[in-house]
Each structure stands twice: as C-alpha cells, then as structure tokens.
Amino acid sequence: MTTPIPVKHRLKPVAILIASLIVGACVYRIDIQQGNVLEPEAVEQVEIGMTRSQVQFLLGTPMVADAFHEERWDYAYYLRRGRSRDIDRRWIVVYFEEDRVVRLDRDLILDPT
C-alpha cells in the first residue's frame, strides 16, 4: 500500500508555476530608439533650395555618411516601445545639388533587404 502525498507537496509545483508567471509578467522592457528623431514639424519645414546647414539645423546630422552618395543624406528612425509589437519606422532622404536641396523623399519604407 502506498502512502498518500501530503497536500503541501502537491501544491508546491503549482505555487512555483504561478509565481514564475507573475514574475515573468512584471519584467520591464525598455524602449529601443535608434537613429534621428524626426519630428513631423521639422520635416515639414525642409524646402527645396535650402542649404545643407539649414537642413542640418532642422533634422540634425545624418546617422551615416555615405561616401558613395555625397549629395544624399539619409535620416532613419526606429522606435519600439517596451513590450509593444508596434514599431515606428521612418526614413527620409534629402538630395542636394551644389549644396542646395533639390528633392526630399519622405515616408519611405525602411527595409534592410
């Protein structure tokens, strides 16, 4: 004949499982922000004919200087807030000729492939 397992020993695995679920739900996830913060108001102020220094004043220095495209500045922005699956991505390209803006591409799809 087997002896019955005491109640406290049967509840221990359940208590451990519940405690691990509670602790796992309380883990803080930081916001991940990369690139240039692109305020819509600042982007709207960029106009054809502006100088490089005017664009840099409004949008900041581009994150990466491309040696193959000196007449092009790329501004990329990526934000993922904590546990959210929503990702905010923005990519703006400013084209220059003779140090003046000639074209501005906004809301491009940021795709690393």
N, C-alpha and C positions, 0 to 999 in steps of 0.2 A: 504494500500500500504506500502511495506517495503522500508526502505532507503538502498541504496547500501552501501556495506562495502568499506571504503576507501582503496586505493591501498596499502598504507603503513601498514595497519593492515593485509592484505593478504600476504604480503611479509615477515612479521616478522617471522612466523614459518619456512619458507624456509631458511631465513638467519640464524636462530638458528640451524637448521639441518646441513647446510653447515659448519658453524663454529665448531660444535661439531665433524664433520667428520675430519676436518682439524686438530683440536687439538688432537683428538684421534690418528691420524697418526703420530703425532710428539712426542708421548710418547717414551722415551728412555727405552730400555730393557737391563739390564746388562747381561754380560756373566756369566754363572754359571759353575764354575770349582770346582771339588771335587776330592780328592784322591791324589795319587802320580803322578807327571808329569813324564811320561815315554818317554824319548827321544829315538827314534829308535837306535841311535848310541850307547847309553849307554846299552840298552838291548842286542845289538849285541855283546858287549864286555864280557857279562857274559858267563863263560865257566864251563864245568864240572871240578870239583876239586878245584874251588875257595873256599876261606873261607867265613864265614858269614860277617866278617868285610870288605872284598873286595866287596862283593855284596852290602852291605850297603853303601859303598863309591860310587858305581856306580848308584844305584837305590834309595838310601835313606832308611829310616826306614819304614817298612810296616805300613799302617794306623791302622790296627787292629792286636793285638797279640791274637792268638787263643790258649787258654790253653789246648785244646784237641788235637792239632796238632803242637807240639813244633818243629817238624822237617820240617815244611812247612811255607813259607812266601807268603802271597797273596798281590799283588800290583794291586789295582784297580784305574781306572782313568775315569772321566766323564766330558765332556765339551759340553755345549750348548751355542752357541753364539747368544746373543740378541734375535731377532725375528725369527731366522732361526729354521726350524723344524729338521735340521740335527743335530744329536747327535753323538759325538765322544766318544766311549766307548772302553776301553782296560782293559784286565785282564791278568795278568801274575802270574804264580805260580812257586816258586822256592822250590825244595825239597832238604833237607840236610840229610846226614848220617855222624855222628861223626864230625859235624861242617864243612862239605865239601859238595859242590853242587854235587848232583847225577843226577838231572833231572830238566829240565826247560820247562814248558808248556807255550807257547806264543799264543796270539790272541784267547784266549778262549772267548766264548760268555758270556757276563755279563748279567745274567738273575736272578733276585731276587727271582723267584719262585722255 
